[in-house]
Amino acid sequence: MTTFLSRPEPQTESVGRDAYELMRRLFPLCRSLTGDGVLATFDVLEELIPLTRTNIPSGTQVFDWIVPDAWNIRDAYVAAADGTRVVDFRRSPLHVVSYSEPVHSTLSLEQLRERLHTLPDQPDVVPYRTSYYSRTWGFCLSHRELLALEPGEYEVLIDSTLEPGNLCYGELCLEGQEPDAGDVLISTYVCHPSLANDNLSGIAVTAMLARELSSRRLRHTYRFLFAPGTIGPLTWLYQNRDGLDRVRHGLAVSCIGDDGNLTYKRSRRENAEIDLAMETVLRDSAAPHRVLPWEPWGGDERQFCSPGFDLPVGTLMRTPHGEFDGYHTSADSLDRIRPESLAGAVATCLEVVDILDTNRRFINLSPWGEPQLGRRGLYRSAGGAVSSPDEERAFLWVLNLSDGGASLLDIARRSGLPYATIRTAAERLRDAGLLSEQ
């Protein structure tokens, strides 16, 4: 059995610090489905990992969707009669409805109200609103700010463009040592401006994972995808539709930087190897966590797991979208993020990669009763060859179930023993001549 992922695990503090610093740099950028904010985000990511950018022209038919025009914005505000900006894009990209068409006008407060979006039940936060596929414009502000506006005339400016351009997504492909092993797809979305948990945290964790794996020897080929939500994965699927049978495992990463416990949502298949591997890693961690059943509601996993593709793609989160206070509002700030949460997510993904890359099936070469482990230096009576009862039990579990049908992951799940313990036992039994890799 080839040994993969042999480098020591990264230092948690360092990974968390680097991930948080990446988020801090990316937070102010005005990302959307298209435009300069996405490109600037890729520029920053390319300081950490190499990316291949793919540009798909506006108007391209992608299954049932059409790639929209490119949107860019330079400035936007609502100004009172004295010139004071009462709503200002320069303070936060959230103040403008994403994909707002250009406008420059003077409106009364009553005329303006229908273009102003607030959350009356959360009066101190600015909501996040989009209008990707219908032409309109608008501003977002806190409800308290709206109530403070005086009657009168207001200058309204949105200095934006909506014109033919490109949708751009970024990829990193880390070639594996065994081409027949297939690909592992890791995906995150890059379209949200100035929202920390949703989804700068997913971008940061995915980038740190890619950076860590780029220097390791891997069995599978790992494909990292950074794309705008929904239309990005659909475009990637369309562009790669002839090679999707190579995707053996997949993981969407989002909302993973707060202080919530890790949450995993199963793929549509419910019991794909990625589902079993992630559930085993979370079990072995002994930390509180949740495993959710598949449902066609959430993020980009909906596209990968749509019935025409049915790819084995699960989703790793902490507090899922819609469940944390401040979701899709200005309250989703960097203050919500915990560097240790980012680092813990990277470590969890590395453990899953370890399972995917080392999971094998073996044949017991001495299946007629238990082989004598003591004379092979594998039993406690042989001078402390094992350090715990679990290691001893692992030998017996691996020998008993290695009939070519059960993988190491299957054995770990059935025995209740940690995968790492089962894997080590299999390696030692193989080295002793008692197992043969199938």
ROKE-431701 format. One record per residue (C-alpha): residue in three letters; x, y, z; residue number from 1. Coordinates in nm, 2 decimals. Each point is the difference from the previous one (the first is absolute). Layout:
BEGIN
REC  rest      px      py      pz   nr
REC   ALA       X       Y       Z  NUM
...
***
This chain:
BEGIN
REC  rest      px      py      pz   nr
REC   MET    0.00    0.00    0.00    1
REC   THR    0.16    0.33   -0.11    2
REC   THR    0.03    0.26    0.27    3
REC   PHE   -0.15    0.34   -0.08    4
REC   LEU   -0.02    0.32    0.20    5
REC   SER    0.32   -0.07    0.17    6
REC   ARG    0.08    0.36    0.10    7
REC   PRO   -0.08    0.11    0.36    8
REC   GLU   -0.32    0.18    0.05    9
REC   PRO    0.02    0.38   -0.02   10
REC   GLN    0.01    0.20    0.32   11
REC   THR   -0.36    0.09    0.09   12
REC   GLU    0.09    0.35    0.12   13
REC   SER    0.19    0.08   -0.32   14
REC   VAL   -0.27   -0.13   -0.23   15
REC   GLY   -0.27    0.19    0.18   16
REC   ARG    0.20    0.32    0.00   17
REC   ASP    0.07   -0.03   -0.37   18
REC   ALA   -0.36   -0.08   -0.08   19
REC   TYR   -0.13    0.29    0.20   20
REC   GLU    0.25    0.24   -0.16   21
REC   LEU   -0.12   -0.11   -0.35   22
REC   MET   -0.36    0.07    0.10   23
REC   ARG    0.10    0.34    0.13   24
REC   ARG    0.15    0.09   -0.33   25
REC   LEU   -0.29   -0.13   -0.20   26
REC   PHE   -0.28    0.14    0.21   27
REC   PRO   -0.03    0.35   -0.16   28
REC   LEU   -0.01   -0.12   -0.36   29
REC   CYS   -0.33    0.03   -0.18   30
REC   ARG   -0.05   -0.35   -0.13   31
REC   SER   -0.30   -0.10   -0.21   32
REC   LEU   -0.08   -0.26   -0.27   33
REC   THR    0.25    0.18   -0.23   34
REC   GLY    0.22    0.31   -0.01   35
REC   ASP    0.31    0.14    0.14   36
REC   GLY   -0.06   -0.10    0.36   37
REC   VAL    0.01   -0.37   -0.09   38
REC   LEU    0.32    0.06   -0.21   39
REC   ALA    0.16    0.19    0.29   40
REC   THR   -0.09   -0.29    0.23   41
REC   PHE    0.18   -0.24   -0.23   42
REC   ASP    0.30    0.24   -0.01   43
REC   VAL    0.03   -0.03    0.38   44
REC   LEU   -0.05   -0.38    0.00   45
REC   GLU    0.27   -0.04   -0.26   46
REC   GLU    0.25    0.13    0.25   47
REC   LEU   -0.06   -0.32    0.19   48
REC   ILE   -0.09   -0.26   -0.27   49
REC   PRO    0.02    0.00   -0.38   50
REC   LEU   -0.34    0.02   -0.17   51
REC   THR   -0.11   -0.06   -0.35   52
REC   ARG   -0.27    0.24   -0.10   53
REC   THR   -0.27   -0.09   -0.24   54
REC   ASN   -0.21    0.28   -0.17   55
REC   ILE   -0.35   -0.08   -0.13   56
REC   PRO   -0.15    0.28   -0.22   57
REC   SER   -0.33    0.16    0.10   58
REC   GLY   -0.29   -0.15   -0.19   59
REC   THR    0.14   -0.35    0.01   60
REC   GLN   -0.27   -0.26    0.05   61
REC   VAL    0.09   -0.23    0.29   62
REC   PHE   -0.27   -0.27    0.03   63
REC   ASP   -0.32    0.20    0.10   64
REC   TRP    0.20    0.31    0.09   65
REC   ILE    0.16    0.29   -0.20   66
REC   VAL    0.32    0.16    0.12   67
REC   PRO   -0.10    0.36    0.09   68
REC   ASP    0.17    0.32   -0.10   69
REC   ALA    0.30    0.11    0.20   70
REC   TRP   -0.07    0.25    0.28   71
REC   ASN    0.25    0.25    0.13   72
REC   ILE   -0.06    0.29    0.24   73
REC   ARG    0.23    0.30    0.08   74
REC   ASP   -0.22    0.20    0.24   75
REC   ALA   -0.35    0.03    0.14   76
REC   TYR   -0.17    0.22    0.25   77
REC   VAL   -0.32    0.17    0.12   78
REC   ALA    0.08    0.36    0.09   79
REC   ALA   -0.21    0.25    0.19   80
REC   ALA   -0.05    0.36   -0.13   81
REC   ASP    0.31    0.12    0.19   82
REC   GLY    0.21   -0.27   -0.18   83
REC   THR    0.03   -0.23    0.30   84
REC   ARG    0.01   -0.37   -0.11   85
REC   VAL   -0.27   -0.16    0.21   86
REC   VAL    0.06   -0.33   -0.18   87
REC   ASP    0.35   -0.06   -0.13   88
REC   PHE    0.14   -0.29   -0.20   89
REC   ARG    0.35    0.10    0.11   90
REC   ARG   -0.09   -0.10    0.36   91
REC   SER   -0.11   -0.35   -0.11   92
REC   PRO   -0.09   -0.18   -0.32   93
REC   LEU   -0.31   -0.12    0.18   94
REC   HIS   -0.15    0.34   -0.04   95
REC   VAL   -0.08   -0.06   -0.37   96
REC   VAL   -0.22   -0.28   -0.13   97
REC   SER    0.24   -0.22   -0.19   98
REC   TYR   -0.04    0.03   -0.38   99
REC   SER   -0.17    0.34    0.03  100
REC   GLU   -0.03    0.17   -0.34  101
REC   PRO    0.14    0.35   -0.03  102
REC   VAL   -0.21    0.30    0.12  103
REC   HIS    0.06    0.37    0.07  104
REC   SER   -0.31    0.18    0.11  105
REC   THR   -0.16    0.22    0.26  106
REC   LEU   -0.29   -0.15    0.18  107
REC   SER   -0.23    0.09    0.29  108
REC   LEU    0.03   -0.22    0.31  109
REC   GLU   -0.34   -0.15   -0.08  110
REC   GLN    0.11   -0.09   -0.35  111
REC   LEU    0.33   -0.14    0.13  112
REC   ARG   -0.16   -0.22    0.27  113
REC   GLU   -0.10   -0.27   -0.24  114
REC   ARG    0.37   -0.04   -0.09  115
REC   LEU    0.13   -0.02    0.36  116
REC   HIS    0.03   -0.34    0.16  117
REC   THR    0.01   -0.04    0.38  118
REC   LEU   -0.08   -0.26    0.27  119
REC   PRO   -0.25    0.15    0.24  120
REC   ASP    0.04   -0.29    0.24  121
REC   GLN    0.38    0.05    0.00  122
REC   PRO    0.01    0.38    0.00  123
REC   ASP    0.38    0.04    0.04  124
REC   VAL    0.13   -0.22   -0.28  125
REC   VAL    0.03    0.05   -0.38  126
REC   PRO   -0.16   -0.28   -0.20  127
REC   TYR    0.17   -0.17   -0.30  128
REC   ARG   -0.21    0.00   -0.32  129
REC   THR    0.06   -0.10   -0.36  130
REC   SER   -0.17    0.03   -0.33  131
REC   TYR    0.21   -0.21   -0.23  132
REC   TYR   -0.25   -0.10   -0.27  133
REC   SER   -0.24    0.30   -0.01  134
REC   ARG    0.09    0.36   -0.08  135
REC   THR   -0.07    0.23    0.30  136
REC   TRP    0.19    0.21    0.25  137
REC   GLY   -0.02    0.06    0.37  138
REC   PHE    0.18    0.08    0.33  139
REC   CYS    0.02   -0.18    0.33  140
REC   LEU    0.03    0.17    0.34  141
REC   SER   -0.09   -0.06    0.36  142
REC   HIS   -0.36    0.06    0.09  143
REC   ARG    0.11    0.25    0.27  144
REC   GLU    0.18    0.20   -0.27  145
REC   LEU   -0.31    0.00   -0.22  146
REC   LEU   -0.21    0.13    0.29  147
REC   ALA    0.25    0.29    0.04  148
REC   LEU   -0.04    0.12   -0.35  149
REC   GLU   -0.16    0.34   -0.03  150
REC   PRO   -0.27    0.08   -0.26  151
REC   GLY    0.14    0.17   -0.31  152
REC   GLU    0.19   -0.05   -0.32  153
REC   TYR    0.30   -0.25   -0.02  154
REC   GLU    0.26   -0.04   -0.27  155
REC   VAL    0.03   -0.36   -0.10  156
REC   LEU    0.31   -0.13   -0.18  157
REC   ILE    0.09   -0.36   -0.10  158
REC   ASP    0.31    0.02   -0.22  159
REC   SER   -0.01   -0.35   -0.14  160
REC   THR    0.02   -0.19   -0.33  161
REC   LEU   -0.19   -0.30   -0.13  162
REC   GLU    0.15   -0.11   -0.33  163
REC   PRO    0.12   -0.31   -0.18  164
REC   GLY    0.30   -0.15    0.17  165
REC   ASN    0.10   -0.32    0.17  166
REC   LEU   -0.08   -0.23    0.29  167
REC   CYS    0.33   -0.11    0.15  168
REC   TYR    0.07   -0.29    0.22  169
REC   GLY    0.34   -0.11    0.14  170
REC   GLU    0.13   -0.35    0.03  171
REC   LEU    0.31   -0.18    0.15  172
REC   CYS    0.06   -0.35   -0.11  173
REC   LEU    0.25   -0.21    0.21  174
REC   GLU    0.08   -0.31   -0.20  175
REC   GLY   -0.01   -0.33    0.19  176
REC   GLN    0.24   -0.29   -0.02  177
REC   GLU   -0.27   -0.25   -0.11  178
REC   PRO   -0.20    0.13   -0.30  179
REC   ASP   -0.25   -0.28    0.03  180
REC   ALA   -0.09    0.11    0.35  181
REC   GLY   -0.20    0.29   -0.14  182
REC   ASP   -0.06    0.35    0.12  183
REC   VAL   -0.10    0.17    0.32  184
REC   LEU   -0.19    0.32   -0.05  185
REC   ILE    0.02    0.28    0.27  186
REC   SER   -0.23    0.29   -0.08  187
REC   THR   -0.08    0.34    0.16  188
REC   TYR   -0.18    0.31   -0.12  189
REC   VAL    0.15    0.34   -0.05  190
REC   CYS   -0.29    0.23   -0.07  191
REC   HIS   -0.09    0.15    0.34  192
REC   PRO    0.14    0.35    0.09  193
REC   SER    0.10    0.09    0.35  194
REC   LEU   -0.16   -0.30    0.16  195
REC   ALA    0.24   -0.19    0.22  196
REC   ASN   -0.14   -0.33    0.10  197
REC   ASP   -0.21   -0.02   -0.32  198
REC   ASN    0.23   -0.05   -0.18  199
REC   LEU    0.35    0.15    0.05  200
REC   SER    0.05   -0.28    0.25  201
REC   GLY   -0.06   -0.26   -0.27  202
REC   ILE    0.25    0.17   -0.24  203
REC   ALA    0.26    0.02    0.27  204
REC   VAL   -0.03   -0.36    0.12  205
REC   THR    0.00   -0.13   -0.36  206
REC   ALA    0.31    0.21   -0.08  207
REC   MET    0.19   -0.12    0.31  208
REC   LEU   -0.09   -0.36   -0.08  209
REC   ALA    0.12    0.04   -0.36  210
REC   ARG    0.32    0.16    0.12  211
REC   GLU    0.07   -0.29    0.25  212
REC   LEU   -0.08   -0.27   -0.26  213
REC   SER    0.21    0.16   -0.27  214
REC   SER    0.32   -0.12    0.16  215
REC   ARG   -0.12   -0.35    0.08  216
REC   ARG    0.00   -0.33   -0.18  217
REC   LEU   -0.35   -0.09   -0.09  218
REC   ARG   -0.18   -0.30   -0.13  219
REC   HIS   -0.30    0.17   -0.16  220
REC   THR    0.00    0.31   -0.21  221
REC   TYR   -0.13    0.29    0.20  222
REC   ARG   -0.20    0.27   -0.19  223
REC   PHE   -0.07    0.33    0.19  224
REC   LEU   -0.27    0.22   -0.14  225
REC   PHE   -0.06    0.36    0.09  226
REC   ALA   -0.31    0.12   -0.18  227
REC   PRO   -0.30    0.23    0.04  228
REC   GLY   -0.31   -0.17    0.15  229
REC   THR   -0.23   -0.21   -0.21  230
REC   ILE    0.09    0.12   -0.34  231
REC   GLY    0.37   -0.07    0.07  232
REC   PRO   -0.03   -0.37    0.08  233
REC   LEU   -0.26   -0.04   -0.28  234
REC   THR    0.25    0.16   -0.24  235
REC   TRP    0.28   -0.23    0.13  236
REC   LEU   -0.22   -0.30   -0.04  237
REC   TYR   -0.09    0.10   -0.35  238
REC   GLN    0.36    0.05   -0.10  239
REC   ASN    0.11   -0.33    0.16  240
REC   ARG   -0.31   -0.21   -0.09  241
REC   ASP    0.20   -0.25   -0.20  242
REC   GLY    0.23   -0.08    0.29  243
REC   LEU   -0.23    0.00    0.31  244
REC   ASP    0.03   -0.38    0.04  245
REC   ARG    0.35    0.07    0.14  246
REC   VAL   -0.15    0.18    0.30  247
REC   ARG    0.00   -0.28    0.27  248
REC   HIS   -0.03    0.23    0.30  249
REC   GLY   -0.10    0.36    0.07  250
REC   LEU   -0.04    0.26    0.27  251
REC   ALA   -0.16    0.34    0.00  252
REC   VAL    0.13    0.23    0.27  253
REC   SER   -0.19    0.30    0.14  254
REC   CYS   -0.09    0.19    0.32  255
REC   ILE    0.28   -0.16    0.19  256
REC   GLY    0.18    0.27    0.20  257
REC   ASP   -0.23    0.08    0.30  258
REC   ASP    0.01   -0.17    0.34  259
REC   GLY   -0.27   -0.26   -0.09  260
REC   ASN    0.07   -0.37    0.00  261
REC   LEU    0.08   -0.17   -0.33  262
REC   THR   -0.30   -0.10   -0.20  263
REC   TYR    0.00   -0.24   -0.29  264
REC   LYS   -0.28   -0.04   -0.26  265
REC   ARG    0.00   -0.32   -0.18  266
REC   SER    0.01   -0.03   -0.38  267
REC   ARG   -0.31   -0.09   -0.19  268
REC   ARG    0.13   -0.36    0.00  269
REC   GLU   -0.01    0.01    0.38  270
REC   ASN    0.26   -0.28    0.04  271
REC   ALA    0.28    0.10   -0.24  272
REC   GLU    0.35   -0.05    0.11  273
REC   ILE    0.04    0.37    0.07  274
REC   ASP   -0.30   -0.02    0.23  275
REC   LEU    0.14   -0.30    0.19  276
REC   ALA    0.34    0.15    0.02  277
REC   MET   -0.12    0.34    0.13  278
REC   GLU   -0.23   -0.17    0.26  279
REC   THR    0.29   -0.22    0.11  280
REC   VAL    0.24    0.30    0.04  281
REC   LEU   -0.27    0.19    0.20  282
REC   ARG   -0.06   -0.31    0.22  283
REC   ASP    0.36   -0.06    0.06  284
REC   SER    0.05    0.37    0.11  285
REC   ALA   -0.23   -0.06    0.29  286
REC   ALA   -0.10    0.37   -0.04  287
REC   PRO   -0.37    0.10   -0.01  288
REC   HIS   -0.12    0.01   -0.36  289
REC   ARG   -0.31   -0.06   -0.22  290
REC   VAL   -0.06   -0.22   -0.31  291
REC   LEU   -0.29    0.12   -0.20  292
REC   PRO   -0.19   -0.20   -0.27  293
REC   TRP    0.00    0.11   -0.36  294
REC   GLU   -0.25    0.26   -0.10  295
REC   PRO   -0.01    0.21   -0.33  296
REC   TRP    0.03    0.32    0.19  297
REC   GLY    0.33    0.18    0.08  298
REC   GLY    0.30    0.09   -0.21  299
REC   ASP    0.18   -0.12   -0.30  300
REC   GLU   -0.04   -0.37    0.10  301
REC   ARG   -0.35    0.03   -0.16  302
REC   GLN    0.16    0.03   -0.34  303
REC   PHE    0.26   -0.28    0.04  304
REC   CYS   -0.27   -0.23    0.15  305
REC   SER   -0.28    0.08   -0.24  306
REC   PRO   -0.14   -0.32   -0.15  307
REC   GLY    0.16    0.03   -0.34  308
REC   PHE    0.35    0.00    0.17  309
REC   ASP   -0.05   -0.16    0.34  310
REC   LEU    0.36    0.06    0.09  311
REC   PRO    0.11   -0.11    0.35  312
REC   VAL    0.04    0.35    0.14  313
REC   GLY   -0.07    0.07    0.37  314
REC   THR    0.01    0.33    0.18  315
REC   LEU    0.22    0.10    0.30  316
REC   MET   -0.11    0.30    0.21  317
REC   ARG   -0.01    0.11    0.36  318
REC   THR   -0.33    0.20    0.05  319
REC   PRO   -0.19   -0.05   -0.33  320
REC   HIS   -0.12    0.29   -0.20  321
REC   GLY   -0.32    0.15    0.14  322
REC   GLU    0.06   -0.14    0.34  323
REC   PHE    0.24    0.26    0.14  324
REC   ASP   -0.10    0.34    0.12  325
REC   GLY    0.09    0.26   -0.26  326
REC   TYR   -0.02   -0.23   -0.30  327
REC   HIS    0.01    0.21   -0.32  328
REC   THR    0.04    0.32    0.19  329
REC   SER    0.28    0.24    0.11  330
REC   ALA    0.00   -0.19    0.33  331
REC   ASP    0.19   -0.28   -0.18  332
REC   SER    0.33    0.19    0.07  333
REC   LEU    0.35   -0.11    0.07  334
REC   ASP   -0.08    0.02    0.37  335
REC   ARG   -0.20   -0.32   -0.04  336
REC   ILE    0.31   -0.20   -0.13  337
REC   ARG    0.22   -0.21    0.22  338
REC   PRO    0.35   -0.08   -0.13  339
REC   GLU   -0.01   -0.33    0.19  340
REC   SER   -0.32   -0.09   -0.18  341
REC   LEU    0.16    0.05   -0.34  342
REC   ALA    0.30   -0.20    0.10  343
REC   GLY   -0.22   -0.28    0.14  344
REC   ALA   -0.19   -0.02   -0.32  345
REC   VAL    0.32   -0.03   -0.20  346
REC   ALA    0.12   -0.28    0.23  347
REC   THR   -0.33   -0.18   -0.04  348
REC   CYS    0.02    0.02   -0.38  349
REC   LEU    0.36   -0.14    0.02  350
REC   GLU   -0.12   -0.30    0.20  351
REC   VAL   -0.27   -0.06   -0.26  352
REC   VAL    0.26    0.02   -0.28  353
REC   ASP    0.21   -0.25    0.20  354
REC   ILE   -0.29   -0.25    0.00  355
REC   LEU   -0.08    0.05   -0.37  356
REC   ASP    0.36   -0.04   -0.10  357
REC   THR    0.08   -0.30    0.22  358
REC   ASN   -0.32   -0.20    0.01  359
REC   ARG    0.06   -0.35   -0.14  360
REC   ARG   -0.13   -0.35   -0.01  361
REC   PHE    0.22   -0.29    0.11  362
REC   ILE    0.00   -0.38    0.00  363
REC   ASN    0.09   -0.19    0.31  364
REC   LEU    0.28   -0.24   -0.10  365
REC   SER   -0.05   -0.22    0.31  366
REC   PRO   -0.38   -0.02    0.03  367
REC   TRP   -0.02   -0.35    0.16  368
REC   GLY   -0.03    0.11    0.36  369
REC   GLU    0.20    0.29    0.15  370
REC   PRO    0.36    0.00   -0.10  371
REC   GLN    0.25    0.00    0.29  372
REC   LEU    0.07    0.37    0.05  373
REC   GLY    0.25   -0.04    0.28  374
REC   ARG    0.28   -0.16   -0.19  375
REC   ARG   -0.04    0.28   -0.26  376
REC   GLY    0.05    0.27    0.26  377
REC   LEU   -0.36    0.12   -0.02  378
REC   TYR   -0.13   -0.11    0.34  379
REC   ARG    0.03    0.15    0.34  380
REC   SER    0.19   -0.31    0.13  381
REC   ALA    0.27    0.09   -0.25  382
REC   GLY    0.17    0.27    0.21  383
REC   GLY   -0.27    0.27   -0.03  384
REC   ALA   -0.05   -0.02   -0.38  385
REC   VAL   -0.33    0.18    0.04  386
REC   SER   -0.07    0.29    0.25  387
REC   SER   -0.37   -0.04    0.05  388
REC   PRO   -0.28   -0.25   -0.02  389
REC   ASP   -0.15    0.19   -0.29  390
REC   GLU    0.31   -0.07   -0.21  391
REC   GLU   -0.02   -0.37    0.08  392
REC   ARG   -0.37   -0.01   -0.08  393
REC   ALA    0.07    0.18   -0.33  394
REC   PHE    0.23   -0.29   -0.11  395
REC   LEU   -0.29   -0.24    0.06  396
REC   TRP   -0.26    0.22   -0.17  397
REC   VAL    0.22    0.05   -0.31  398
REC   LEU    0.08   -0.37   -0.02  399
REC   ASN   -0.36   -0.11    0.04  400
REC   LEU   -0.15    0.24   -0.25  401
REC   SER    0.27    0.01   -0.27  402
REC   ASP   -0.17   -0.24   -0.24  403
REC   GLY    0.02    0.24   -0.29  404
REC   GLY   -0.34    0.14    0.06  405
REC   ALA    0.05    0.24    0.29  406
REC   SER    0.22    0.31   -0.03  407
REC   LEU    0.20    0.15    0.28  408
REC   LEU   -0.27    0.26    0.04  409
REC   ASP   -0.26   -0.27    0.02  410
REC   ILE    0.20   -0.17    0.27  411
REC   ALA    0.05    0.32    0.20  412
REC   ARG   -0.37    0.07   -0.01  413
REC   ARG   -0.11   -0.35    0.09  414
REC   SER    0.26   -0.04    0.28  415
REC   GLY   -0.05    0.35    0.15  416
REC   LEU    0.38    0.04    0.00  417
REC   PRO    0.17    0.31   -0.14  418
REC   TYR    0.08   -0.02   -0.36  419
REC   ALA    0.37    0.09    0.07  420
REC   THR    0.02   -0.30    0.24  421
REC   ILE   -0.15   -0.24   -0.27  422
REC   ARG    0.23    0.14   -0.27  423
REC   THR    0.31   -0.05    0.22  424
REC   ALA   -0.11   -0.35    0.08  425
REC   ALA   -0.04   -0.08   -0.36  426
REC   GLU    0.34    0.13   -0.09  427
REC   ARG    0.17   -0.21    0.27  428
REC   LEU   -0.19   -0.31   -0.10  429
REC   ARG    0.10    0.05   -0.36  430
REC   ASP    0.36    0.05    0.10  431
REC   ALA   -0.02   -0.32    0.20  432
REC   GLY   -0.12   -0.19   -0.31  433
REC   LEU   -0.35   -0.06    0.13  434
REC   LEU   -0.19    0.23   -0.24  435
REC   SER    0.01    0.06   -0.37  436
REC   GLU   -0.14    0.31   -0.16  437
REC   GLN   -0.29   -0.08   -0.23  438
***
